[in-house]
C-alpha cells in the first residue's frame, strides 16, 4: 500500500538538521527548541523516520520516550508539509506501534492539539480521567508562562 514509503527505527538514518528545523521552526509545541536540546531529547529516545523510497528524503519523524517495560510517551510527531496527504503519518505510527508492541507496555501516551483522528486509528483515546493526571511545568513553560 505504501511502497513509496520506508519506515526506519535506525537513529543513524535520521536527518537531524531537517528534523530540528521542522520542530523548532514549524511545530506549535517545540518552536524555538535549541539544537542542543533537540540532540539531548533524541539521545534519550527511540527515534523513528519515514523516508521517500525513491529519493531517500526524510518525510516524517517521531520519537518515543520509554522505560522499555511499563510506559512510553510518543512525542515530536511531524510530517513535512510537502508530504502531507501521502499516508506518512499513518506509516510512521504503524512502525512505532510495531516497535513498541513487543514491550508489553501498560500505557502509551501522547499529546495532540489537532491529530486525534490519526491516533484513534491506533487505539489511542481521549483521557476520561484527566483529573488523575498531573503536570509540573518547567520555568518559562506551561499555562502561566509569559
C-alpha positions as CSV (number, residue, x, y, z in Angstrom):
1,X,0.0,0.0,0.0
2,X,2.8,2.4,0.8
3,X,5.6,1.0,-1.4
4,X,6.8,4.6,-1.9
5,X,7.5,5.0,1.8
6,X,10.1,3.4,4.1
7,X,9.9,3.3,7.9
8,X,13.1,3.1,9.9
9,X,13.9,3.0,13.6
10,X,17.6,3.3,12.9
11,X,18.7,6.6,14.5
12,X,21.6,6.9,12.1
13,X,19.1,7.5,9.2
14,X,17.5,10.5,10.9
15,X,18.3,13.8,9.2
16,X,18.9,15.7,12.5
17,X,19.2,19.1,10.7
18,X,15.9,18.6,8.9
19,X,14.1,17.3,12.0
20,X,15.4,20.2,14.2
21,X,14.3,22.7,11.6
22,X,10.8,21.2,11.3
23,X,10.4,21.2,15.1
24,X,12.0,24.5,16.0
25,X,10.6,26.5,13.1
26,X,7.3,24.8,12.1
27,X,5.8,22.9,15.0
28,X,3.5,24.6,17.6
29,X,4.9,22.6,20.5
30,X,8.7,22.9,20.0
31,X,9.1,26.3,18.4
32,X,12.4,27.7,19.3
33,X,13.9,24.5,20.6
34,X,17.7,24.7,20.5
35,X,19.7,22.2,18.5
36,X,21.4,21.1,21.8
37,X,18.1,20.4,23.5
38,X,16.9,18.5,20.4
39,X,20.0,16.3,20.4
40,X,19.6,15.6,24.1
41,X,15.9,14.7,23.5
42,X,16.9,12.4,20.7
43,X,19.6,10.7,22.7
44,X,17.1,9.8,25.4
45,X,14.5,8.4,23.0
46,X,13.7,5.8,20.4
47,X,13.8,7.7,17.1
48,X,11.7,6.9,14.0
49,X,11.6,8.2,10.5
50,X,9.6,7.7,7.3
51,X,11.5,8.2,4.1
52,X,10.7,8.5,0.4
53,X,11.6,5.1,-1.1
54,X,12.9,6.6,-4.3
55,X,14.9,9.6,-3.1
56,X,15.7,8.7,0.5
57,X,14.5,12.1,1.7
58,X,13.1,12.1,5.2
59,X,9.4,12.9,5.2
60,X,8.4,12.3,8.8
61,X,9.8,11.9,12.3
62,X,8.7,10.9,15.8
63,X,10.3,9.7,19.0
64,X,9.2,7.6,21.9
65,X,10.5,8.1,25.4
66,X,10.1,4.9,27.3
67,X,11.4,2.8,30.2
68,X,11.0,-0.2,27.9
69,X,8.8,-2.1,30.4
70,X,5.8,-0.1,31.6
71,X,5.3,3.3,29.9
72,X,6.0,5.2,26.7
73,X,5.4,8.8,25.6
74,X,5.2,9.4,21.8
75,X,6.5,12.9,21.1
76,X,7.6,15.2,18.3
77,X,5.5,13.6,15.6
78,X,5.9,15.7,12.5
79,X,5.3,15.2,8.8
80,X,6.9,17.5,6.2
81,X,4.2,19.9,4.9
82,X,5.0,18.9,1.3
83,X,4.4,15.2,2.1
84,X,1.1,15.5,3.9
85,X,-1.7,13.5,2.5
86,X,0.5,10.7,1.3
87,X,-0.1,8.5,4.4
88,X,3.3,9.4,6.0
89,X,1.7,9.8,9.5
90,X,-0.1,6.5,9.3
91,X,3.0,4.7,8.1
92,X,5.0,6.4,10.9
93,X,2.5,5.4,13.6
94,X,2.3,1.8,12.2
95,X,6.0,1.4,12.5
96,X,6.2,3.0,16.0
97,X,3.4,0.8,17.3
98,X,5.0,-2.3,15.8
99,X,8.3,-1.3,17.6
100,X,6.6,-0.7,21.0
101,X,4.1,-3.5,21.0
102,X,6.6,-6.3,21.9
103,X,7.5,-4.4,25.1
104,X,4.1,-5.1,26.6
105,X,3.7,-1.6,27.9
106,X,0.9,-0.8,30.3
107,X,0.4,2.7,28.9
108,X,1.5,4.7,25.9
109,X,0.6,8.3,25.9
110,X,0.9,11.3,23.6
111,X,-0.4,14.9,23.4
112,X,-2.0,16.4,20.3
113,X,-3.9,19.6,19.6
114,X,-5.1,18.6,16.1
115,X,-4.5,15.0,15.1
116,X,-6.9,13.0,17.2
117,X,-8.3,11.1,14.2
118,X,-4.9,9.8,13.3
119,X,-4.1,8.5,16.8
120,X,-7.5,7.0,17.3
121,X,-6.8,4.6,14.4
122,X,-4.1,3.1,16.6
123,X,-6.2,2.7,19.7
124,X,-5.5,6.0,21.5
125,X,-8.4,7.5,23.4
126,X,-9.0,10.9,24.9
127,X,-8.3,10.8,28.6
128,X,-11.6,10.3,30.5
129,X,-9.9,10.5,33.9
130,X,-8.0,13.7,33.3
131,X,-8.3,14.7,37.0
132,X,-5.9,11.9,37.8
133,X,-3.1,13.3,35.6
134,X,-0.9,16.0,36.9
135,X,1.7,18.1,35.3
136,X,4.7,20.1,36.6
137,X,5.8,22.8,34.2
138,X,9.4,23.9,33.9
139,X,10.3,27.6,34.4
140,X,9.0,29.6,31.4
141,X,6.7,26.9,30.2
142,X,3.1,26.0,30.7
143,X,-0.2,27.9,31.2
144,X,1.4,30.6,33.4
145,X,4.4,31.3,31.1
146,X,4.7,34.9,29.9
